[in-house]
Amino acid sequence: MAKISQMGGLMLMLFGLFSSPAHAEGSAHQFSFPSIEGGTLPLADYAGKAVLVVNTASQCGFTGQYEGLQALWERYRDQGLVVLGVPSNDFGGQEPGSETDIQQFCETTFSVDFPLTAKQTVSGAGAHPFYGWARTELGAVAAPKWNFHKYLIAPDGRLVDWFSTVTAPDAARLTTAVEKHLPGKI
């Protein structure tokens, strides 16, 4: 009987290790970012819209994704999608410039007009609180490992999906998820 009890305890422990993490309090709407233009970008301002949050960098092999992000923004913004770029120097030191440098680069090179935050830390102990919350919500596997990692927030503030760096903005998996979570679709 003791062996069965020990096995049951071991099974419960293993189940706990491999199950989804507990959900954190609140929603994405509780967070704000400083805007690249000054002021703040409260995610609560995007309540009722789907939001794709992307950590970006200007000197990365994936920097060309800005073009795809701009196209995604243009395609779905009138249907309730917001693309939010979060410049970060966390991976490979590939965003060393100032906010002015970043904004000018994005506008002149890729005609970016979707919202951008000021440069942020997105990984490790000093990560912006949104990124800490996202890690708690979806687990360490869903945390950014490189530039152009993407999180999708539903109109109600739930974190509903994530996409690794190599998932292009026009990838079917990403566009299908976006379309599924546009206002009025869920």
Backbone bond lengths (Angstrom), bond angles and torsions (degrees), N, CA, C in turn:
res aa  C-N    CA-C-N  psi(-1)  N-CA   C-N-CA  omega(-1)  CA-C   N-CA-C  phi
1 M - - - 1.449 - - 1.526 110.19 -
2 A 1.345 116.46 -38.86 1.463 120.27 179.68 1.519 110.47 -64.09
3 K 1.358 117.00 -37.62 1.463 120.20 178.87 1.522 110.60 -64.06
4 I 1.313 117.43 -41.08 1.463 121.04 178.93 1.522 109.84 -63.27
5 S 1.319 117.23 -42.73 1.463 121.50 178.58 1.520 111.07 -62.94
6 Q 1.345 117.10 -41.61 1.465 120.67 177.95 1.523 110.62 -64.31
7 M 1.337 116.66 -41.23 1.467 120.83 179.28 1.527 109.97 -63.67
8 G 1.325 116.50 -42.16 1.460 119.95 178.86 1.519 111.28 -61.28
9 G 1.334 115.76 -42.41 1.462 119.94 178.35 1.522 111.60 -64.15
10 L 1.347 115.63 -40.36 1.457 120.33 177.84 1.522 110.67 -63.86
11 M 1.332 116.60 -42.23 1.468 120.60 178.72 1.529 110.71 -62.48
12 L 1.311 117.74 -43.22 1.462 120.67 178.29 1.522 111.26 -63.00
13 M 1.338 116.19 -40.61 1.462 120.29 178.74 1.531 110.15 -63.39
14 L 1.343 117.01 -46.04 1.463 120.64 179.52 1.521 111.03 -63.92
15 F 1.328 117.59 -40.84 1.451 120.77 177.51 1.528 110.40 -59.39
16 G 1.307 116.46 -41.22 1.466 120.50 178.61 1.515 112.63 -64.29
17 L 1.328 117.09 -34.53 1.463 120.04 179.54 1.517 112.47 -68.73
18 F 1.334 116.92 -32.62 1.453 120.00 -172.85 1.527 113.54 -105.91
19 S 1.292 118.14 -2.42 1.456 119.72 178.35 1.516 109.97 -81.79
20 S 1.306 115.82 168.75 1.462 121.20 179.82 1.513 110.33 -64.41
21 P 1.343 116.96 149.71 1.455 119.10 177.77 1.519 110.86 -67.05
22 A 1.309 115.42 155.28 1.464 119.99 176.07 1.521 109.21 -64.45
23 H 1.306 116.14 144.83 1.459 119.48 -179.29 1.518 111.06 -77.93
24 A 1.301 115.75 138.02 1.457 121.91 178.98 1.525 109.00 -75.48
25 E 1.293 114.88 163.08 1.458 120.51 177.52 1.518 110.95 -67.79
26 G 1.323 116.45 150.84 1.454 121.40 171.62 1.511 113.63 79.40
27 S 1.326 113.28 -160.39 1.456 121.08 -178.70 1.517 108.73 -141.79
28 A 1.305 115.72 177.17 1.462 120.26 177.84 1.527 110.88 -59.88
29 H 1.301 117.01 -25.02 1.467 120.89 -177.96 1.525 113.55 -67.26
30 Q 1.323 117.60 -9.63 1.466 120.24 178.38 1.532 112.21 -81.15
31 F 1.340 118.18 -7.60 1.466 121.66 -174.02 1.527 111.98 -105.73
32 S 1.313 114.65 152.91 1.469 122.86 174.28 1.516 108.66 -132.22
33 F 1.305 115.45 152.39 1.458 122.27 173.93 1.520 108.19 -120.71
34 P 1.323 118.08 149.42 1.464 118.52 169.75 1.528 107.94 -71.84
35 S 1.315 116.19 138.11 1.459 121.28 179.46 1.523 110.46 -78.50
36 I 1.315 116.86 149.26 1.455 121.09 176.65 1.529 110.74 -64.89
37 E 1.327 116.27 -22.13 1.467 121.95 -179.50 1.521 112.50 -94.75
38 G 1.324 117.05 2.21 1.458 121.35 -174.76 1.516 109.52 100.43
39 G 1.296 117.10 161.43 1.458 120.71 -176.78 1.521 110.42 78.70
40 T 1.322 115.05 -163.30 1.456 119.87 -178.42 1.524 111.23 -125.03
41 L 1.328 114.01 158.16 1.466 122.61 174.36 1.527 107.32 -119.66
42 P 1.335 117.69 86.10 1.466 119.23 177.73 1.529 109.48 -71.08
43 L 1.326 116.63 128.69 1.461 118.46 177.66 1.526 110.81 -64.01
44 A 1.327 118.08 -21.73 1.468 121.26 175.75 1.529 111.31 -61.04
45 D 1.333 116.81 -25.88 1.471 119.80 176.73 1.523 111.62 -65.55
46 Y 1.331 116.84 -18.04 1.461 121.28 -179.69 1.522 112.38 -102.50
47 A 1.339 117.48 11.20 1.460 120.75 176.16 1.520 108.30 -56.15
48 G 1.313 116.10 136.27 1.460 121.08 -177.26 1.520 112.82 91.14
49 K 1.324 117.12 -1.47 1.464 121.91 178.05 1.521 109.32 -124.87
50 A 1.322 116.10 155.36 1.463 120.84 170.50 1.523 106.99 -82.72
51 V 1.321 116.67 141.23 1.469 121.09 -178.41 1.529 108.81 -128.23
52 L 1.330 116.13 128.71 1.456 122.02 173.39 1.519 106.80 -105.82
53 V 1.334 116.23 110.87 1.464 122.91 -178.63 1.528 107.27 -97.01
54 V 1.345 116.79 123.78 1.457 121.57 -174.10 1.521 109.48 -130.05
55 N 1.348 117.31 122.96 1.465 118.72 173.79 1.535 107.79 -81.42
56 T 1.318 116.26 127.75 1.459 122.56 -169.46 1.527 111.94 -119.24
57 A 1.317 115.42 166.70 1.464 122.47 175.14 1.523 108.71 -156.37
58 S 1.315 116.24 141.73 1.467 122.07 -174.05 1.521 114.42 -84.49
59 Q 1.331 118.04 -16.38 1.463 120.21 -175.49 1.525 111.49 -122.27
60 C 1.301 116.44 40.43 1.458 123.43 -175.00 1.527 109.58 -111.00
61 G 1.312 116.51 154.73 1.456 120.06 174.79 1.519 112.60 -63.31
62 F 1.330 117.48 -17.17 1.464 122.38 179.25 1.532 112.62 -100.78
63 T 1.328 117.87 6.42 1.463 121.77 -177.18 1.527 111.86 -57.15
64 G 1.316 117.59 -28.44 1.467 121.07 176.91 1.522 112.89 -58.93
65 Q 1.344 117.57 -16.62 1.464 119.67 177.04 1.526 112.32 -63.74
66 Y 1.341 117.36 -18.61 1.467 119.07 174.64 1.531 110.24 -53.94
67 E 1.316 116.84 -40.15 1.467 120.78 -179.71 1.522 110.49 -61.18
68 G 1.335 116.54 -45.75 1.454 120.67 178.52 1.517 112.92 -67.58
69 L 1.330 117.33 -36.06 1.468 120.44 177.03 1.522 110.94 -65.48
70 Q 1.334 116.65 -40.80 1.465 120.53 177.52 1.535 109.92 -63.39
71 A 1.343 117.02 -42.27 1.469 120.78 178.84 1.530 110.80 -63.89
72 L 1.334 117.24 -41.25 1.464 121.50 177.82 1.525 110.33 -61.79
73 W 1.325 115.94 -45.08 1.467 122.56 177.76 1.528 110.33 -58.72
74 E 1.326 117.07 -46.94 1.470 120.67 -178.93 1.527 111.36 -65.69
75 R 1.329 116.58 -36.57 1.462 121.23 -177.96 1.525 112.92 -70.20
76 Y 1.336 117.16 -38.60 1.466 120.13 -171.16 1.528 115.82 -115.72
77 R 1.310 119.43 -3.04 1.471 118.63 -174.89 1.521 112.67 -63.02
78 D 1.329 118.40 -35.57 1.459 120.06 178.84 1.524 112.56 -72.71
79 Q 1.341 115.97 -11.46 1.461 120.79 177.06 1.533 111.23 -100.52
80 G 1.340 116.98 0.96 1.459 119.86 174.01 1.514 115.96 108.28
81 L 1.342 119.11 22.78 1.453 120.86 174.88 1.521 109.99 -101.41
82 V 1.321 115.83 137.48 1.459 122.72 170.43 1.523 106.93 -116.69
83 V 1.324 117.36 128.94 1.456 122.41 169.61 1.519 105.40 -99.08
84 L 1.320 116.70 127.90 1.466 121.91 -179.51 1.519 108.88 -121.31
85 G 1.325 116.69 111.67 1.457 122.01 178.01 1.516 110.95 -85.92
86 V 1.332 116.02 132.81 1.457 122.53 -179.11 1.534 107.68 -121.42
87 P 1.333 118.21 88.84 1.465 119.97 179.04 1.525 111.28 -58.59
88 S 1.333 115.13 137.49 1.455 120.32 -178.58 1.525 109.53 -146.30
89 N 1.322 115.24 143.08 1.460 121.96 178.07 1.532 110.99 -103.49
90 D 1.331 117.08 15.96 1.461 122.31 -172.89 1.520 114.71 -67.56
91 F 1.310 117.40 -33.12 1.456 120.65 -170.35 1.517 110.27 -113.04
92 G 1.316 116.06 107.70 1.455 121.13 176.63 1.517 114.70 73.40
93 G 1.339 118.37 10.99 1.467 120.78 -178.98 1.518 111.73 57.08
94 Q 1.342 116.90 37.62 1.467 121.60 -172.20 1.523 114.37 -94.43
95 E 1.335 116.36 11.67 1.469 121.07 173.02 1.522 108.41 -136.95
96 P 1.341 117.42 64.43 1.466 120.55 -173.93 1.526 114.51 -80.87
97 G 1.314 118.07 -14.18 1.462 120.88 -173.06 1.511 114.46 -74.88
98 S 1.325 114.76 172.25 1.469 122.40 176.09 1.528 109.12 -78.01
99 E 1.322 116.14 170.90 1.459 120.29 176.24 1.533 110.94 -58.10
100 T 1.339 116.80 -40.15 1.473 120.36 178.45 1.525 110.20 -62.32
101 D 1.333 117.20 -44.61 1.473 121.34 178.31 1.528 110.71 -59.99
102 I 1.316 115.96 -46.14 1.470 121.03 -177.97 1.520 110.42 -62.24
103 Q 1.317 116.42 -48.63 1.460 120.49 -177.91 1.527 111.22 -62.74
104 Q 1.314 117.51 -43.93 1.465 120.37 178.69 1.519 111.25 -63.03
105 F 1.330 116.73 -43.22 1.462 120.79 177.83 1.526 110.98 -58.76
106 C 1.324 116.86 -49.05 1.465 121.25 -177.78 1.526 112.04 -62.51
107 E 1.323 115.94 -43.43 1.466 120.08 -178.65 1.524 112.36 -70.15
108 T 1.336 117.48 -45.27 1.468 119.51 -174.92 1.523 112.91 -79.83
109 T 1.322 118.36 -32.77 1.466 120.83 -177.12 1.516 112.57 -86.87
110 F 1.346 117.82 -38.02 1.464 120.95 -173.71 1.529 113.72 -125.70
111 S 1.322 118.10 6.77 1.479 122.53 -179.10 1.522 112.20 53.07
112 V 1.327 116.38 35.25 1.460 121.51 -179.50 1.522 110.03 -66.83
113 D 1.327 115.26 127.20 1.468 119.26 172.70 1.526 111.55 -129.91
114 F 1.347 117.33 9.03 1.460 118.80 172.08 1.525 108.32 -77.23
115 P 1.335 118.15 159.55 1.466 120.80 -176.41 1.527 112.71 -62.68
116 L 1.327 115.15 142.20 1.461 123.27 175.28 1.524 108.88 -124.87
117 T 1.310 115.65 142.44 1.459 120.27 174.36 1.518 108.66 -89.79
118 A 1.320 116.05 169.14 1.460 120.66 167.10 1.529 106.92 -66.81
119 K 1.305 116.99 162.26 1.464 121.70 -178.77 1.525 109.79 -58.32
120 Q 1.343 116.26 134.70 1.464 122.45 -175.15 1.524 111.46 -131.98
121 T 1.313 115.63 156.38 1.457 122.62 167.98 1.529 106.40 -87.67
122 V 1.326 116.84 129.50 1.465 120.59 -176.34 1.526 112.88 -117.49
123 S 1.333 117.62 -4.06 1.468 119.74 -179.01 1.522 110.07 -135.77
124 G 1.322 114.60 158.41 1.459 120.09 177.00 1.514 113.37 80.27
125 A 1.327 114.51 -172.66 1.468 121.89 -175.37 1.523 112.77 -63.99
126 G 1.332 118.03 -29.08 1.459 121.26 -178.67 1.512 114.39 -91.91
127 A 1.330 117.58 13.33 1.464 121.00 -177.61 1.525 111.37 -61.97
128 H 1.338 114.80 147.87 1.467 120.67 173.09 1.538 107.91 -52.20
129 P 1.333 118.40 143.04 1.467 120.87 -177.02 1.536 114.67 -53.53
130 F 1.331 118.46 -33.44 1.467 119.89 176.82 1.523 110.35 -57.69
131 Y 1.341 116.67 -44.15 1.460 120.46 -177.68 1.532 111.87 -69.72
132 G 1.325 117.63 -33.60 1.458 120.40 173.98 1.520 111.00 -65.20
133 W 1.322 115.99 -42.93 1.463 121.63 177.79 1.527 110.29 -63.16
134 A 1.323 117.89 -45.08 1.464 121.75 -179.36 1.527 110.66 -60.65
135 R 1.316 115.96 -39.72 1.473 119.99 178.26 1.527 109.97 -63.60
136 T 1.323 117.38 -41.65 1.460 121.21 177.54 1.525 110.62 -65.06
137 E 1.313 116.74 -41.62 1.465 121.80 -178.54 1.526 112.46 -63.96
138 L 1.329 116.71 -47.22 1.464 120.68 -170.62 1.524 114.47 -109.97
139 G 1.321 117.78 -8.01 1.454 120.98 179.34 1.521 112.70 93.68
140 A 1.323 114.90 164.25 1.468 121.47 -176.52 1.517 112.87 -61.36
141 V 1.327 117.43 -30.01 1.467 119.94 -179.49 1.531 111.50 -62.42
142 A 1.326 117.05 -26.79 1.463 121.54 -177.37 1.526 113.28 -94.11
143 A 1.319 117.73 3.88 1.466 121.24 179.75 1.534 109.87 -77.79
144 P 1.333 117.56 150.40 1.469 119.89 178.99 1.530 111.68 -58.71
145 K 1.313 114.63 133.63 1.463 121.55 175.67 1.534 110.53 -111.64
146 W 1.336 116.08 -11.83 1.458 122.05 -178.49 1.523 107.89 -164.43
147 N 1.314 115.89 178.65 1.464 122.71 178.15 1.536 110.59 -65.34
148 F 1.318 115.71 152.87 1.465 124.58 176.47 1.531 113.20 68.75
149 H 1.332 115.76 31.39 1.459 123.05 168.63 1.526 106.25 -77.25
150 K 1.327 117.70 143.35 1.463 121.06 -172.94 1.531 111.47 -127.37
151 Y 1.341 115.21 137.81 1.462 122.10 172.15 1.519 108.08 -119.36
152 L 1.334 116.79 139.22 1.461 121.48 176.65 1.521 109.15 -109.60
153 I 1.321 115.30 125.59 1.462 123.26 178.53 1.521 107.97 -108.57
154 A 1.329 116.51 130.61 1.465 122.16 177.36 1.528 109.54 -74.51
155 P 1.331 117.12 162.66 1.467 120.43 179.52 1.526 115.13 -55.49
156 D 1.351 117.35 -25.25 1.471 120.38 179.78 1.529 112.77 -89.26
157 G 1.342 117.54 3.74 1.458 121.21 176.79 1.512 115.19 95.10
158 R 1.339 117.31 -2.77 1.469 119.73 177.12 1.521 110.06 -72.67
159 L 1.303 116.04 143.36 1.462 122.26 173.24 1.523 105.61 -86.37
160 V 1.344 117.14 112.30 1.463 119.87 -169.41 1.519 114.92 -108.21
161 D 1.322 118.68 -17.13 1.460 119.12 -179.67 1.520 109.78 -165.60
162 W 1.320 115.07 166.36 1.454 121.65 175.84 1.526 108.02 -144.11
163 F 1.323 114.99 156.30 1.456 121.68 -176.49 1.521 108.07 -139.63
164 S 1.310 116.04 130.69 1.458 120.11 -178.60 1.528 110.71 -71.14
165 T 1.294 114.60 169.26 1.456 123.34 179.87 1.522 112.64 -49.48
166 V 1.312 116.82 -42.96 1.469 119.88 -174.21 1.525 113.32 -74.73
167 T 1.322 118.01 -8.44 1.461 120.53 176.08 1.524 108.43 -79.64
168 A 1.313 115.46 110.39 1.465 121.46 -178.70 1.526 110.28 -70.22
169 P 1.328 117.60 152.46 1.463 120.60 179.77 1.527 114.29 -59.60
170 D 1.334 117.96 -22.15 1.460 119.99 178.50 1.524 112.90 -100.44
171 A 1.330 117.60 10.37 1.465 121.11 178.22 1.528 109.70 -63.74
172 A 1.323 115.78 140.75 1.463 120.65 -177.65 1.525 111.74 -57.23
173 R 1.322 117.99 -40.32 1.469 121.03 -179.62 1.522 110.88 -59.87
174 L 1.323 116.93 -42.11 1.458 121.18 -178.73 1.532 110.81 -72.17
175 T 1.317 118.08 -48.89 1.472 119.71 -177.40 1.529 111.17 -65.29
176 T 1.330 117.59 -34.66 1.463 120.40 176.33 1.521 110.55 -63.44
177 A 1.333 116.98 -43.64 1.470 120.83 178.56 1.525 110.93 -64.03
178 V 1.324 116.70 -42.88 1.469 120.39 178.05 1.526 109.79 -59.94
179 E 1.325 116.79 -49.87 1.471 120.30 -178.51 1.532 112.20 -59.95
180 K 1.329 115.56 -37.65 1.459 120.77 179.69 1.533 111.85 -64.61
181 H 1.350 116.80 -30.12 1.464 120.29 -174.16 1.522 114.11 -107.38
182 L 1.314 117.40 11.86 1.459 119.04 173.65 1.530 108.59 -66.69
183 P 1.321 117.77 149.87 1.473 119.76 179.59 1.531 110.67 -52.25
184 G 1.312 115.48 137.30 1.450 120.66 179.39 1.515 113.39 86.73
185 K 1.344 117.91 -7.36 1.469 121.01 -178.35 1.526 111.34 -98.85
186 I 1.343 117.01 -18.53 1.474 118.31 -175.44 1.513 111.49 -102.80
